[in-house]
Amino acid sequence: MKKSLLFLIILLGVVASAQENISLNGPWTFWVPEDAIGVPEAVKAGQTVQVPHTYNIMDGLEDYAGKAFYSRDLPVNPSMKGQRLRVHFNAVYHDAVVYVNDKKVGEHLNAGYTPFSFDITPFVDFSQGARNELKVECDNSFSSENLPFERKFDWANDGGIYRDVRLHVSGARSLRYVHITPEINLADSTASVRLDIRLWEQAPKKADFSVRIREKRTGKTIYDGTCALKVSKDGTYSYSIDCGKVELWHFDNPALYSCEVSIWDKKEVSDTRFDRFGFRTFGIEGDHFVLNGEPVRLPGIENMPGSNPDFGMAESHAYMEKTIRRMKDLNCTITRFHWAQDEYRLALADSLGILVQEELSWWGGPYKELSPSLMVTAKRQISELVEAHYNHPCLFAWGMSNEVGDNHKDILELAAHTRSLDPIRLVDAVGNRIHVKLENDPSMVLDLPTWNDYTGTWLGKNREDLLTSMPKIGQALNGRPLLITEHGLCEPAHTGGDARRVDEMIYHISEWKRQPFICGYIYFCLEDYRTHIGEEGLGRNRIRRHGVCDKYLQPKASYHILRQLMSPVAVTRVSQPKTGGQSQPCPGAAITIKVLDNLPSYTLRGYQLRYETMDGKICILPLPTLRPGEEYSVTVEDINECFNFDILRRDGSDVLRY
């Protein structure tokens, strides 16, 4: 009998594995040191809080920057003896020192946005009735050894265990990551994937694995098999799988696949990982973005997590979903984040269809170069970021810095490090001086030139300077694209309220539409956002009034204008139809729509027209595939007397309401 067949029989005979994930979210005891200045005594004495938690939304701690402590008992029982226990934190800002039973397990310093975990097995008492205490010392002090650097960043300095925590139980062999790299033939939509697998422990020369890949939407299995793999020189195991014909991921059709990988030890499953991924290609050809082989020009908006003062950075999954759905409702196709995000937020972008650039949190300072120790910190943060988020199809680029000066040398070094970890995605640096520096702008040395276009506000007083800047920038680009990475109105630094926000928005977007080298824009931003340098409000309500929504995600008038500007389709005519030369109109409505061919510009597939009839019945009419610049006319009979209708994406979400 072949070994693979024997192994499959063993697999079918197993009814359970050692792998288990136990949430450590919920009640923890929280306190700050006795010598903390200006902190309520009740907080020093200790109180119960709910993790995920940030102490900077607590009364009396809104501006606190210093050490704090969390503790709870671990749910350990004698049956776990002989297994491996790891405690996993999705993030702690920005220093974390972890103890079990008052013994130091490990530390994760100067990296407040990336996940980490520690093997706590040697520190646990597995005796019946034994108490095992997990304690975390965290610190959000402004630091010159951290990125973000000192006070030179424009978002909330929220400390604490502000993302999910779990206890992972496995056998002796445990999976650190499974990186999934698709290879796609766009001619026939066939694909394969390469799995790169790394263990937490020293890898044995040979190990047995089982792999199952399924379509997420239908549950259909496209691969189910086993393999015995030899470890490579870098300590990973690699395995390639032919997946046949696949459905491509697109922001209008976010098709996802699941990958389940188990490692075996002594004829038992020792550990299992579940990952999601998608099949898609994304890159630059000439001055265009190209998604799955098609040129696209993309509109988007940035979200600043932590802005709701009821949550701070410790946002619930439900609130994250509300945020991403707001973005999708705006017809957002692309976004960026100034710092590494929560796994769940990226999973929402995967499933709802929004392309994401995730960035190293180097904003504003140090202004030109990193010290040797900060370069080590930056590379470590990038390594942790790429390792954790490699499989997300929503991620199209990694950003090295934002609004830093002449940091050409450092971003080239960071980009080389990033590409060594992920050769597939774009690497860029976000700048705000390309209109002045032109060919010498730092963003020009990486894959994608960028510009935070605040012409008329932060960048001079006259917005009409944009008309002279654009030709100069276009010439400097020399056939490359430009991504507008920010634009908006920040109050109260710049006055005029939401009316001016709308006026500036229309002016800038209209100019970007005229420039074919602009491949997309990311408006700033979705909400009025909490920031420790905010010019308005006090305590946890200190904000910059920069959003098309308020800090609770309630839309302003500018929200609805931006939604219309970001729609890929426009209604060009609605009238009562006439036939046979008759002067008398026929029942129903003649509707003509046109797909935009400037910005946005992309092909519409699977879109629908939804309307209500005179008697209240909801009808949905499929639309044909429509390419940029194409018009489509249809006569809809028995439509409601107001001629109201909606244009929907293939998933049923609303694009345009007439």
Residue pairs with C-beta under 8 A, 6 or more apart in sequence:
3 228
4 225
4 226
4 227
4 228
7 208
7 210
7 226
7 228
7 264
8 225
8 226
10 267
11 210
11 226
14 268
14 269
17 171
17 262
17 268
17 269
17 270
17 271
17 272
18 83
18 169
18 170
18 171
18 268
18 269
18 270
18 271
19 168
19 169
19 170
19 171
19 262
19 269
19 270
19 271
19 272
20 168
20 169
20 170
21 166
21 167
21 168
21 169
22 75
22 166
22 167
22 168
22 169
23 164
23 165
23 166
24 51
24 72
24 74
24 87
24 134
24 165
24 166
24 167
25 50
25 51
25 52
25 164
25 165
25 166
26 50
26 51
26 72
27 48
27 49
27 50
27 51
27 72
28 48
28 49
28 50
28 51
28 53
28 70
28 71
28 72
28 161
29 46
29 47
29 48
29 49
29 70
29 71
29 72
30 43
30 46
30 47
30 48
30 49
30 53
30 55
30 68
30 69
30 70
31 43
31 44
31 45
31 46
31 47
31 68
31 69
32 39
32 43
32 44
32 55
32 61
32 64
32 66
32 67
32 68
32 69
33 44
33 66
33 67
33 69
34 44
36 44
36 64
36 66
36 67
38 60
38 64
39 60
39 61
39 64
40 59
40 60
40 61
43 55
43 58
43 60
43 61
49 55
49 70
51 70
51 72
51 161
51 165
51 314
52 160
52 161
52 162
52 163
52 164
52 165
52 314
52 315
52 316
53 70
53 160
53 161
53 162
53 314
54 93
54 158
54 159
54 160
54 162
54 306
54 312
54 313
54 314
55 61
55 64
55 68
55 159
55 160
56 62
56 63
56 64
56 140
56 156
56 157
56 158
56 159
56 160
56 312
56 540
57 158
57 309
57 310
57 311
57 312
57 314
57 540
62 538
62 539
62 540
62 542
63 532
63 539
64 140
64 159
65 140
65 141
65 142
65 157
65 159
66 139
66 140
66 141
67 137
67 138
67 139
67 141
68 137
68 138
68 139
68 140
68 159
68 160
69 135
69 136
69 137
69 138
70 135
70 136
70 138
70 160
70 161
71 133
71 134
71 135
71 136
72 133
72 134
73 131
73 132
73 133
73 134
74 87
74 100
74 120
74 124
74 132
74 133
74 134
74 167
75 167
76 85
76 124
76 125
76 126
76 130
76 132
77 126
77 128
78 126
78 127
78 128
80 124
80 126
80 169
81 126
83 121
83 169
83 170
83 171
84 119
84 121
84 169
84 170
84 171
84 172
84 174
85 119
85 120
85 121
85 124
85 167
85 168
85 169
86 117
86 118
86 119
86 120
86 167
86 168
86 170
86 174
86 200
87 98
87 100
87 105
87 117
87 118
87 120
87 134
87 165
87 166
87 167
87 168
88 115
88 116
88 117
88 165
88 166
88 167
88 168
89 96
89 108
89 115
89 116
89 117
89 136
89 161
89 163
89 165
90 115
90 163
90 164
90 165
90 342
90 343
91 112
91 113
91 114
91 115
91 162
91 163
91 340
91 342
92 108
92 112
92 116
92 136
92 138
92 160
92 161
92 162
92 163
93 112
93 113
93 138
93 140
93 157
93 158
93 159
93 160
93 162
93 313
94 109
94 110
94 111
94 112
94 113
94 139
94 140
94 143
94 146
94 159
95 107
95 108
95 109
95 110
95 112
95 137
95 138
95 139
95 140
95 141
96 107
96 108
96 109
96 116
96 136
96 137
96 138
96 161
97 104
97 106
97 107
97 136
97 137
97 138
98 104
98 105
98 106
98 107
98 108
98 118
98 120
98 134
98 135
98 136
99 105
99 133
99 134
99 135
99 136
99 137
100 120
100 123
100 124
100 132
100 133
100 134
100 135
101 123
101 124
101 125
101 132
101 133
102 133
102 135
103 123
105 118
105 119
105 120
105 123
106 118
108 116
110 143
110 145
110 146
110 147
110 377
111 377
111 380
111 381
111 384
112 140
112 146
113 339
113 340
113 341
113 361
113 381
113 385
114 340
114 381
114 384
114 385
114 388
115 163
115 343
115 384
115 388
116 384
117 168
119 200
120 134
124 132
125 131
125 132
136 161
138 159
138 160
138 161
139 159
140 157
140 158
140 159
140 160
142 150
142 151
142 157
143 149
143 150
144 150
145 373
145 374
145 377
146 377
147 360
147 361
147 362
147 374
147 377
147 378
147 381
148 155
148 339
148 361
148 362
148 363
149 362
149 364
149 365
149 366
149 374
150 365
151 532
151 533
152 363
152 364
152 365
152 366
153 338
153 361
153 363
153 364
153 365
154 338
154 363
154 364
154 531
154 533
154 544
155 304
155 306
155 338
155 339
155 529
155 530
155 531
155 532
156 306
156 307
156 312
156 313
156 530
156 531
156 532
157 532
158 306
158 312
158 313
158 314
160 313
160 314
162 312
162 313
162 314
163 314
163 342
164 342
164 344
168 174
170 270
170 271
171 265
171 268
171 269
171 270
171 271
172 201
172 265
172 270
173 199
173 201
173 204
173 207
173 263
173 265
173 270
173 271
174 199
174 200
174 201
174 263
174 270
174 271
175 197
175 198
175 199
175 200
175 261
175 263
175 271
175 272
175 273
176 198
176 199
176 200
177 197
177 198
177 273
177 387
177 388
177 390
178 195
178 196
178 197
178 259
178 261
178 273
178 275
178 391
179 195
179 196
179 197
179 387
179 390
179 391
180 193
180 194
180 195
180 259
180 275
180 277
180 390
180 391
181 193
181 194
181 196
181 424
182 191
182 192
182 193
182 277
182 278
182 279
182 280
183 191
183 192
183 193
183 194
184 190
184 191
184 246
184 248
184 279
184 280
184 281
184 292
185 191
186 281
186 292
186 293
188 245
189 245
189 246
189 247
189 248
190 243
190 244
190 245
190 246
191 243
191 244
191 245
191 246
191 279
192 240
192 241
192 242
192 243
193 213
193 240
193 241
193 243
193 259
193 277
194 238
194 239
194 240
194 241
195 211
195 237
195 238
195 239
195 240
195 241
195 259
195 261
196 236
196 237
196 238
197 209
197 229
197 236
197 237
197 238
197 239
197 261
197 263
198 235
198 236
198 237
199 207
199 235
199 263
202 235
203 231
203 235
203 236
203 237
204 231
205 230
205 231
206 228
206 229
206 230
206 231
207 228
207 229
207 231
207 237
207 263
207 264
208 226
208 227
208 228
208 229
208 263
208 264
209 226
209 227
209 228
209 229
209 237
209 239
209 261
209 262
209 263
209 264
210 225
210 226
210 227
210 261
210 262
210 264
210 269
211 223
211 224
211 225
211 226
211 227
211 239
211 241
211 259
211 260
211 261
211 262
212 221
212 223
212 224
212 259
212 260
213 221
213 222
213 223
213 224
213 241
213 243
213 257
213 258
213 259
213 260
214 220
214 221
214 222
214 257
214 258
214 260
215 222
215 247
215 255
215 257
216 255
216 256
216 257
216 258
216 276
217 255
217 256
222 243
222 244
222 246
222 257
223 241
223 243
225 241
227 239
229 237
229 238
229 239
230 237
231 237
232 238
243 279
246 255
246 257
246 279
247 253
247 255
247 279
248 255
248 278
248 279
248 280
248 292
249 255
249 256
249 278
249 279
249 280
249 350
249 353
249 393
250 280
250 291
250 292
250 353
250 605
251 291
251 333
251 334
251 353
251 354
251 355
252 353
252 602
252 604
252 605
252 606
252 649
252 650
253 353
253 605
253 606
253 650
253 651
254 278
254 350
254 351
254 352
254 353
254 393
254 394
255 278
255 279
256 276
256 277
256 278
256 350
256 351
256 393
257 276
257 277
257 278
257 279
258 274
258 275
258 276
259 274
259 275
259 276
259 277
259 391
260 272
260 273
260 274
261 272
261 273
261 275
262 269
262 270
262 271
262 272
263 269
263 270
263 271
263 272
264 270
275 391
276 347
276 350
276 391
276 392
277 391
277 392
277 393
278 350
278 393
279 393
280 291
280 292
280 393
281 290
281 291
281 292
281 293
282 289
282 290
282 291
282 292
282 355
282 396
282 425
282 426
283 289
283 290
283 426
284 290
284 426
284 447
284 448
284 480
284 481
284 519
285 295
286 479
286 481
287 477
287 479
287 480
287 481
287 482
287 516
287 517
287 519
288 295
288 296
288 297
288 481
288 519
289 295
289 296
289 297
289 298
289 481
289 519
289 520
290 296
291 602
294 602
294 603
295 601
296 333
296 519
296 520
296 600
296 601
296 602
297 518
297 519
297 520
297 598
297 599
297 600
297 601
297 602
298 333
298 334
298 355
298 519
298 520
298 521
298 600
298 602
299 331
299 332
299 333
299 334
299 520
299 521
299 523
299 565
299 566
299 599
299 600
300 327
300 332
300 333
300 334
300 335
300 354
300 355
300 520
300 521
300 522
300 523
300 566
301 327
301 330
301 332
301 335
301 522
301 523
301 524
301 525
301 526
301 548
301 562
301 566
302 335
302 336
302 337
302 486
302 522
302 523
302 524
302 525
302 526
303 323
303 324
303 327
303 335
303 337
303 525
303 526
303 527
304 338
304 525
304 526
304 527
304 529
304 530
304 531
305 313
305 315
305 320
305 323
305 337
305 341
305 342
305 345
306 312
306 313
306 315
306 529
306 530
307 527
307 528
307 529
307 530
307 543
307 547
307 551
308 315
308 319
308 530
308 551
308 552
308 553
309 530
309 540
309 541
309 551
311 319
312 530
312 540
315 323
315 342
317 344
320 342
320 344
320 345
320 348
321 348
322 553
323 345
323 526
323 527
323 553
324 345
324 348
324 349
324 352
324 354
325 352
326 526
326 549
326 553
326 555
327 335
327 354
327 526
328 352
328 353
328 354
328 653
329 563
329 653
329 654
330 526
330 548
330 559
330 562
330 563
330 566
331 563
331 566
331 567
331 568
331 600
331 655
332 354
332 566
333 353
333 354
333 355
333 520
333 566
333 600
333 602
334 354
334 355
334 356
334 357
334 396
334 520
334 522
335 349
335 354
335 355
335 356
335 357
335 522
336 356
336 357
336 358
336 359
336 399
336 430
336 485
336 522
337 356
337 357
337 358
337 359
338 359
338 361
338 363
338 402
339 359
339 361
340 358
340 359
340 361
340 381
340 384
340 385
340 388
340 389
341 356
341 358
343 388
343 389
346 356
346 358
346 389
346 392
346 394
346 395
347 392
349 355
349 356
349 392
349 394
350 392
350 393
350 394
353 394
354 394
355 394
355 395
355 396
356 392
356 394
356 395
356 396
357 395
357 396
357 397
357 398
357 399
357 428
358 385
358 389
358 395
358 397
358 398
358 399
359 398
359 399
359 400
359 401
359 402
359 430
360 378
360 381
360 382
360 385
360 398
360 399
360 400
360 401
360 414
361 381
362 370
362 378
362 400
362 401
362 402
362 404
363 401
363 402
363 403
363 404
364 402
364 403
364 404
365 404
366 374
366 404
367 404
367 405
368 404
368 405
368 406
368 407
369 407
369 409
369 410
370 378
370 407
370 410
375 410
375 413
375 414
378 414
379 414
379 417
382 398
382 414
382 417
382 418
382 421
383 417
383 421
385 398
386 398
386 418
386 421
386 422
387 421
389 395
390 421
390 422
395 425
396 425
396 426
397 425
397 426
397 427
397 428
397 447
397 448
398 418
398 422
398 425
398 426
398 427
398 428
399 427
399 428
399 429
399 430
400 410
400 411
400 414
400 415
400 418
400 427
400 428
400 429
400 446
401 407
401 410
401 411
401 414
401 429
401 430
401 442
402 429
402 430
402 452
403 430
403 431
403 432
403 452
404 429
404 431
404 442
405 442
406 440
406 442
407 429
407 442
408 442
408 445
411 429
411 442
411 445
411 446
412 445
412 446
415 427
415 429
415 446
418 427
419 427
426 447
426 448
427 446
427 447
428 443
428 446
428 447
428 448
428 449
428 450
428 483
429 442
429 443
429 445
429 446
429 450
430 443
430 450
430 452
430 485
430 486
431 437
431 441
431 442
431 443
431 450
431 451
431 452
432 451
432 452
432 454
432 458
432 459
432 486
433 441
434 441
434 443
434 444
434 449
434 450
434 451
434 473
434 476
434 482
435 451
435 453
435 455
435 459
435 465
435 469
435 472
435 473
438 472
438 473
438 476
439 476
441 449
441 476
443 449
443 450
443 451
444 476
448 481
448 483
449 477
449 480
449 481
449 482
449 483
450 482
450 483
450 484
450 485
451 473
451 482
451 483
451 484
451 485
452 484
452 485
452 486
452 487
452 524
453 459
453 466
453 484
453 486
453 487
453 508
454 486
454 487
454 488
455 462
455 463
455 465
455 466
455 469
455 508
456 462
456 463
456 464
456 465
456 466
456 504
457 463
457 489
457 490
457 493
457 494
457 504
458 490
458 494
459 465
463 504
463 507
463 508
466 507
466 508
466 511
467 511
470 511
470 514
470 515
473 482
474 515
474 517
477 517
480 517
481 517
481 518
481 519
482 515
482 517
482 518
482 519
483 518
483 519
483 520
483 521
483 522
484 512
484 518
484 520
484 521
484 522
485 522
486 522
486 523
486 524
487 504
487 505
487 508
487 521
487 523
487 524
488 501
488 504
488 505
488 523
488 524
488 525
488 546
489 496
489 500
489 501
489 504
489 505
489 546
490 544
490 545
490 546
491 497
491 536
491 544
491 545
491 546
492 535
492 536
492 545
493 535
493 544
494 500
496 503
498 556
498 557
498 558
499 557
501 548
501 556
501 558
502 557
502 558
502 561
505 523
505 558
505 561
505 562
505 565
506 561
506 565
509 521
509 565
509 599
512 518
512 521
512 599
513 598
513 599
514 598
518 599
520 599
521 599
523 548
523 562
524 546
525 546
525 547
525 548
526 547
526 548
526 549
526 553
527 547
527 548
527 549
527 550
527 551
527 553
528 543
528 544
528 545
528 546
528 547
528 549
528 550
528 551
529 543
529 544
529 546
529 547
529 551
530 540
530 541
530 542
530 543
530 551
531 542
531 543
531 544
532 542
534 542
534 543
534 544
535 544
536 542
536 543
536 544
536 545
537 543
541 551
543 551
547 556
548 555
548 556
548 558
548 559
548 562
549 555
549 556
549 559
550 556
564 656
566 600
567 596
567 600
567 647
567 655
567 656
568 595
568 596
568 600
568 601
568 602
568 604
568 655
569 593
569 594
569 595
569 596
569 604
569 607
569 626
569 647
569 655
569 656
570 593
570 594
570 596
570 656
571 591
571 592
571 593
571 647
571 656
571 658
572 592
572 593
572 594
572 631
573 590
573 591
573 592
573 633
574 589
574 590
574 591
574 592
574 643
574 658
575 589
575 590
576 585
576 586
576 588
576 589
576 590
577 585
577 586
577 588
577 589
577 590
577 635
578 584
578 585
578 586
579 586
586 635
587 637
587 638
588 635
588 636
588 637
588 638
588 639
589 635
589 636
589 639
589 643
589 645
590 633
590 634
590 635
591 609
591 633
591 634
591 635
591 636
591 645
592 631
592 632
592 633
593 626
593 631
593 632
593 633
593 647
594 629
594 630
594 631
594 632
595 603
595 604
595 626
595 627
595 628
595 629
595 630
595 631
596 628
597 628
597 629
601 628
602 628
603 625
603 626
603 627
603 628
604 623
604 625
604 626
604 627
605 625
605 650
606 622
606 649
606 650
607 623
607 626
607 647
607 648
607 649
607 650
607 655
608 620
608 621
608 622
608 623
608 647
608 648
608 649
608 650
608 652
609 620
609 621
609 623
609 634
609 636
609 645
609 646
609 647
609 648
610 618
610 619
610 620
610 621
610 645
610 646
610 647
610 648
611 618
611 619
611 621
611 636
611 639
611 640
611 644
611 645
611 646
612 618
612 619
612 639
612 640
612 644
613 619
613 638
613 639
613 640
614 638
614 639
614 640
614 641
615 638
620 648
621 634
621 636
623 632
623 647
624 632
626 632
636 645
639 645
643 658
644 657
644 658
645 658
646 654
646 655
646 656
646 657
646 658
647 654
647 655
647 656
647 657
647 658
648 654
648 655
649 655
